[in-house]
Amino acid sequence: DQQVKQNSPSLSVQEGRISILNCDYTNSMFDYFLWYKKYPAEGPTFLISISSIKDKNEDGRFTVFLNKSAKHLSLHIVPSQPGDSAVYFCAASGAGYSSASKIIFGSGTRLSIRP
Amino acid sequence: DGGITQSPKYLFRKEGQNVTLSCEQNLNHDAMYWYRQDPGQGLRLIYYSQIVNDFQKGDIAEGYSVSREKKESFPLTVTSAQKNPTAFYLCASRGPYNEQFFGPGTRLTVL
């Protein structure tokens, strides 16, 4: 049972436009959400996070939106750049897990930025 | 520079052999994690450790073992009992704001 779902395995966006990556979760105990970016044969790198007490967090070109009632979050990248082409993982953690704060990852969305 | 190192980057193993993947961090983080990634799938948690001399099974611990004798080190042994060990293995540690920092990964191939 996937608790964090990224239903779009791939997304293609023109350079300069907005990229929107979506993520849904099922566990209402999650209270902290993260986005990671991953290039092939490398470890994921942390991008941005959001606590459940907020509905928006912005960092430069990256903005994460959280809709708790819909159990949905999204990552907006604007403007999209060629270097943004990578796999993006949505992840969640919360008080329902042990104090090791296990993070549950989605299956990822491959973003391709075309010229 | 602070970070997480994993070695080797590529590893080949014959069937029936145990192999140990190294993970070292100098970030002074208490919690460390091991994940595996398979093509088209997300990261699945194998084992994690909150503190030295303590570790817990993750979602897919069968066929794996770990140790945490030092804060900086969290090696993962892939045993011959692991039925499908070919994968990309990622080690991570947890920072103060609950984010995880990942190493570069080890690709294990069973011949």
Interface residues (C-beta under 8 A of the other chain):
Chain A: V4 Q6 P9 Y32 L34 Y36 A41 E42 G43 P44 T45 F46 S49 F89 S93 S98 S99 A100 S101 K102 I103 F105 G106 S107 G108
Chain B: I4 Q6 A31 Y33 Y35 G40 Q41 G42 L43 R44 L45 Y48 S49 Q50 Q56 G58 F88 L90 C91 A92 R94 Y97 N98 E99 Q100 F101 F102 G103 P104 G105 R107
